[in-house]
Amino acid sequence: VCTYLPLLLKIKSDFYSHATSVQRIIHFIGNVEDECSIGPPPL
């Protein structure tokens, strides 16, 4: 099951907490791909 909303809220929180952490964003995109197999959601 895709859970875009919680994931988007998580990356939003992570992004503002660690704005320079590209690794977190890459990890988030990887999680979405693993969960939905269609790539990241439109942001």
Number of C-alpha atoms within 10 A of each C-alpha: 5 12 10 14 10 10 16 15 11 12 18 14 12 15 15 10 10 14 12 10 12 11 10 15 17 10 12 18 17 15 15 19 15 13 15 15 11 9 13 16 13 4 4
